[in-house]
Amino acid sequence: MIEKDDWRLTIPNDPIIKEKEWVFKTYIPVSETWEHQHCMLCGDKISQYESTIHEGYASTSRKDYWWICPKCFNDFKEMFNWKVVEE
């Protein structure tokens, strides 16, 4: 059970991510200079690099701009009332 004082909730993101739809997908770089993203909650890097997470949940409201790692998604999906959709 996630506690309300979980350190990942210190980022002011509630209005941005509450009740949003997400697509589970493999990260593909947007450009040569934009080759990774970070989980909005824990900050873990999501990219194609070997030492990072390669898949996550991408926002549908701002296509592929906001990402959440699988662990944080599973930890907070009920709290934020998230829905997984097909791309």
N, C-alpha and C positions, 0 to 999 in steps of 0.2 A: 504494500500500500504506500502510495506517495504521500508524503507529508506536505502541508502547505508551506513549510519553511525550507523545502528542498532548494539547494543553491541554484539549480537550473531555472527556478522561477524568479530570480532576481533581475533578469533581463526584462525590460518593459515591452512585452510582446503580446500580452493578452488580447487587446483589440485586433491585432494583426492576424492572429492565428486561431482565435476562438471560432468554433462552428464552421470550419473550412473543409473543403474537399481536397484530397491528396491523391497522387498517383505514385505507386511504387515502381521505381525504375532504376536502371543503371545510369550512372552519371556519364554524360558525354560533354566534352568541353565545348563551350560556346565559341571560343576563338583561341588564338595562340596566347593572348594575354589574360584570358579569363578561363583558366584551366582547372579551377576547383571552386567548391562552395564550402560553407561551414554549416553545421547543424545550428539552427537558430536557438537551441536551448543549451547544449553542452559545448558547442564550439568545435567539435571534432571535424576534421577535414574530410570531405567527400570528393573523390577524384578518381582518376584511372591509375594513379601512382600506387606502387606495390604496398607501401606502408600505410595506406589510408583505407577508409571505407569506400567501397565501389558502388553501393546501391543505397537508396534512401527513398524518402517520400518527398516529392516535389509538389509545390503548390499549383493549383489550377487557376487561382484568382490572379496570380502574377506568374504566368507560365515559366516554370523552372527557375524562378528568381529566389524563392524561399525554399529551403530544404530542411528536413528533419531526419536525423539518423534513425535506424530501426529501433534501437534501444529506447531512445526518448519517445519515439512514436508510441511504442507499446506501453511505456510508463504513463503517458499523459493522454492517450486517445479518449478515454472516458471523461477525464476532467475537462477537456476542451471540446468534447462532443465532435470529434473528427470523423469524417466519412472517407473511405477508400473507394475510388472510382477507377474505371478503365480509361486508358488514354484514347 
